[in-house]
Amino acid sequence: MEVAIASMLDKRGLRAALVGVESVVHLASAEARGREAELQAVDIQGTAVLAAAARQAKVGRLIFVSHLGADLSSAFPVLRAKAIAEQSIQRSFVPATILRSSLAYGPGDRFTSAIAMLLSISPLVFPLPGNGTTALQPIWVEDLATCILWSLEEPAMAGQTYEIGGPEFLTIEQLTQLIKRVTGSRRWVVHTSPASVRALAWMMQRLLPRSPLTTFALDYLATSRMASLDALPRIFGLKPAILEQKLDYLRGRNWGVELLRRQFGWRR
């Protein structure tokens, strides 16, 4: 196996890396940073450079994992950036499949693990933005990986966009309560104004190298975004995993220590 390292904006580096490559899976994004400048560089400009390099290298298939709700007119920077990225890929004329996915969860994720870390460091109460009724449709990371692999193997999926998610709708409060039970947290969940939680996210982004709470994450939680519950069985013939049955990776860990480890690169 060969490994090539190049910046998303390095046109020559990407072209060289794609020589002889048949398929590309595009997962790169700067949304975890919570900074619009990096989103512009990586998600928008970087995708345009990658798509052009893939066309020049005559790549046979390209899979791009986008977000549910991607829209050029979205008020949210991440969703607008994903829509622009989708457009760059479509205009490249590389045979591409776009998977608009709900939030993926699994070991090392930035979703359930982030909530576990925030619960661990919250003093007595856990501030939940708004009324907690925003609906989510979490997808197990292995199910998402299977969708990617099947999209690569099925020629008829080229040129198509699919909206996918898990087999259940959960509110952000239901999800938080579930993670509380799994991790043994005793914090009280308190409904807080979105503006206050956004101010907290803004401060954490500036204090921590890898904040578990970002303004982009709050953007995603601002409104419900869902796919059909039968999307995975209907499109891929796949029975998706139930979230509650897959959260063992959250058990028995000190999430406060895990937060510090992620900030400063500590090793176990």
Beta strands, then each sheet from edge to edge (+ up, - down):
strand 1: 23-26
strand 2: 61-67
strand 3: 96-101
strand 4: 104-105
strand 5: 125-129
strand 6: 135-136
strand 7: 139-140
strand 8: 161-164
strand 9: 170-171
strand 10: 188-192
sheet 1: 1+ 2+ 3+ 8+
sheet 2: 4+ 7+
sheet 3: 5+ 10+
sheet 4: 6+ 9-
end
